[in-house]
Amino acid sequence: MKLSRREFIKAGGTGSGALVIGLTLPGCSRSGGPRITEDGSWTPNAWLVLDGSGDVTFTLDRVEMGQGTYTGLTTLVAEELDVHPESVRIIFAPVGDAYANPEYILQVTGGSTSLATSWERLRKAGAGARALLVKAAAEVWQVEPGDIRTDEGALYHPDGTQTMAYSDVVELAARQRMPDEIPLKLPENFRYIGRHDKRLDAYAKVTGRAVYGLDVERPDMVYAVVSRPPRVGAKVDAVDDSAALAQKGVVDVFTIERGVAVVADSYWHARKAQEKLRIEWDERDAFRGDHESIFQDYRKAADDSRGDTERSNGNARSVLRRADRVFTAEYEAPFLAHATMEPQNCTAEVTARGLEIWAPTQAPDIARIAAARVTAFSPGDIEVHTTFLGGGFGRRLTQEYVEEAAAIAEKLDRPVKLIWSREEDIRHDMYRPGMLHRFQASLNGEGIEAWDHQITGPLIFDYFARNAAATQYPWVPRFLYDTMARVGRLTEGTFLTPKDHSAIEGAVEVPYGAPNILVRHTQADAGVPISYWRAVGHSHNGFAVETFMDELAHEAGVDPVEFRLRHLTDKPRHRAVLEKVAEAADWKGSMNEDHARGVAVHWSFGSYVAQIVEASIENQRILVHRVSCAIDCGQIVNPDIVRMQMESGINFGLSAALHGRIDWDEGRVRQSNFHDYRLLQQDESPAMDIVLVDSEEDPSGVGEPGLPPVIPALGNALFALTGKRQRSTPFVADPGETS
Amino acid sequence: MPIELRVNGRERTVDAEPDTPLLWVLRDELGLKGTKFGCGIGQCGACTVHVSGEALRSCSTPVEAVADREITTIEGMVDANGALHPVQQAWIEHNVPQCGYCQSGQIMAAAALLGRNPSPDDETITAVMSGNLCRCGTYPRIHAAIRSLRESGEAAGEQSS
């Protein structure tokens, strides 16, 4: 991501003599560039504030949910500013134009974009600050700026004897003119990028001091819980709250758009009172299906409609019609819950200035619109404070908990913290959509001649747009929010709204060389709320494409690694990770005779990842012994964070591969907590070796790319072990005869 | 009703119904928010604290059951001089935390394990720590951090992985 020509790094000063570095977005600004208050306490759109006491404060505009932005983005700024990353004070950004993610024009942390989109801008911010400090020092010392050296927050006179701290010249620096060109360091001069490995949030997180949304404390705060419809589409019909109101500590019970709120002086009192609520639901329009009925509908949709062509090379249809032998396969990826360890929550308070929100959210600007939607407050009257997130994985891109807390706070005269139980979190999630995949292919000798991939299922933007569309135009009146979403939908693919790739990403980019490739999407939507889930479309397309590729390798009688390499002749980065992982895993080497290996390679979020899984089945239990992983994510800022994200993606993927499935009993979600929506646990976590590929390309994502390959690599290992193909997740020890 | 507790070496009196889970007393009555709520049914371990040195799920322990017992939370693991507990130190050295939400519970579970068995073998570490879930999947590092702390690592079956 290059710095847009319309963006400028700007500097300013404060009354108290601090130097402020921010971004202006001329022409399209909602609130201008870095405006600075007299006391320097409020500096919208600032990234860096250097004050006379020596403090360097960095405003982190991508949330920290485990993926490492707190460390990674700080490293970028610190590198160019020539300060140690550990010396930087980090604060979470409020809502501000300059903090929008240039990939989405929303202040969103997602899509594994944080480093890629910050790589140039934040280094320029750091370099710009350093340039001004150097100019100021040059003025003081009357020397050429180019002769001054900087290191760890200090300026060194060319005579080698005099030094000044940055804090000595910040006031003078703030009056310097920002150079038109801000040169960045050459990679060989990097001191922290590529080397700094220590997580800056580790101390706070091992001492229990990190403040997550659930830990927000306000004076005189009360607690709220909400009873939501047991089936999607149901509504409150009648409420008998007499017994609940009589419970100890209960402050109030009332109905909001999303359910019935119980407010009490403690969380436990609210929960106990909630049990006494008697709610009659109007379920006339409610969802009463289940996994089977949804997939039956998908199959019918796939039969009835060829769908939209999303990629076409050659003429796969006619080649397949004429082929002597057509290989087909159908795969199912179920609905999945995010199950962040921190359940959804939000604290809200009506103040003299408006509405204040504290939330573990991946999108504070969408949170602001969500709060405005359900209250009388305008977005400009709403302030959103972002906390540490106890996991995100896409769950916190939508803002239902903010809508609920805002609606509740508006009816109270004191701050309120809303907490979802784990059961509510599992049953009222915005799920990873279940998707159906159908393939047809023909081989020409040992090569793929034609490939036809039909993806059937819903599009996430239909659900996400509800608040996101209005967020891009926060001045529109509230009654137009839904119109904005509909317009956004209608204009998808135009300059107004980007195309929704959620169903097809990871399928249209199938890297394998074949003369005839067709990828199509058939829309089918059960009406179950869905959202982004780690790796999004890649999570199921990676499974489908890489499993089918393995099936074709088997049909062609070619080794699965070799078969892939033969179809990747013009894909050097895919080839490199595949070759490196084969070497790391000793692909052809011997192993325990009861074990087997499987492979997959997948590009997502700009990064190339290949994995080899070694697995066995003992006593009808699938055991994953080792996962080898090679990643090429361009230049690496914090090597150990890349390793951590690979480990994390692997174990997240294995949770789905071994356990993950949301199902319903006549529309009521069957799973409720970790005993029946199982997450991978310590005794299921495999040994891992992670290979980082050297690269001089710009950085790309790491939070999600580790996940997609592990599911098919495990399934392919199980096929190698048993001869039976795993065509739906979660995998089972004996999937039956499938081919 | 008033209940007497000993938390992190201090006598505390809280006003709570006897069936209130210890977790909510710690968090919302005593302001010790390092102990986390994850599932409410003792399935995930995010709420793990020590009671008389043993790991215990505070989300499903009524506060009355631990009156007069010695309770230690993550806040009590740092000594009076601010020095971290060796498990916390190992967690930092191994870059264990990602989102970090489960880590208070992981650390309390690991410290309790090492407290009663200073040299747990790999299988014991795995078995004991399997009760604490981590959605970020930091298990390999949790395992490695605990291994680094055991006495006589070789004798306890050190192996490379």
Interface residues (C-beta under 8 A of the other chain):
Chain A: E64 M65 G66 Q67 G68 D197 K198 R199 D201 A202 Y203 A204 K205 V206 T207 G208 R209 A210 V211 Y212 L214 D215 E217 Y223 K248 S266 Y267 W268 A339 T340 M341 E342 P343 F388 L389 G390 G391 G392 F393 I419 S421 R422 E423 D640 I641 M644 E647 S648 G649 I650 N651 F652 L654 S655 N673 F674 H675 L679 L680 Q681 Q682 D683 S685 A687 M688
Chain B: A16 E17 T20 P21 W24 R27 D28 G31 L32 K33 G34 T35 K36 F37 G38 C39 G40 I41 Q43 C44 A46 T73 I74 E75 M77 V78 L84 Q88 W91 I92 N95 V96 P97 Q98 C99 G100 Y101 C102 Q103 S104 I107 T126 A127 M129 S130 G131 N132 L133 C134 R135 C136 G137 T138 Y139 P140 R141 I142 H143 S161
